């Protein structure tokens, strides 16, 4: 994204030219980066949280917080995103939506599909995290914190 942005700035201000498609590619790259890595970030426990209470807490407390947070926050939000975006994405596919700009990227419907993909991946990863914490709490399976890399994420 940095290289593409540099190219856009260089062509616009040094050579006084530009490309709408290349400018729109920044939006696509940004969407790919954030929407397709949300579940990966959840898997590696890299999401933002307030560590005042969570940080020094026991593994059992953390497992309860993660399990209940997944059940009552993550799943409803990801489910709502999936449900509410479904018609929006279907409409984009139905008309094979393109950029409203002349010379723009003609694949807006693919970009919008990332919303559904992101919500689906979050639901799948959320179910995995809920199950992992449930097994730890009720069946004394491996401690979820035991399988972490030095950065703090799960392996």
BELQUIGI-V51830 format. One record per residue. OMEGA is omega in whole degrees, 0 to 359 (* if undefined). Layout:
BEGIN
OMEGA
OMEGA
END
This chain:
BEGIN
180
180
179
178
177
179
179
180
180
182
182
188
179
184
177
176
179
180
178
181
179
177
179
180
177
178
180
180
179
179
177
183
187
183
182
179
180
180
176
178
176
180
183
176
183
181
183
176
177
186
181
180
186
185
182
185
179
179
179
178
180
179
177
180
181
181
181
176
177
181
190
177
184
185
178
181
179
177
178
178
179
182
185
181
186
180
179
181
178
179
178
178
182
181
184
187
178
180
177
181
175
180
179
180
185
185
180
180
176
178
180
178
179
178
180
179
180
180
179
178
177
178
180
180
177
177
178
180
179
180
180
179
177
180
178
184
190
181
179
174
181
177
180
181
183
183
180
176
184
181
177
181
179
178
*
END
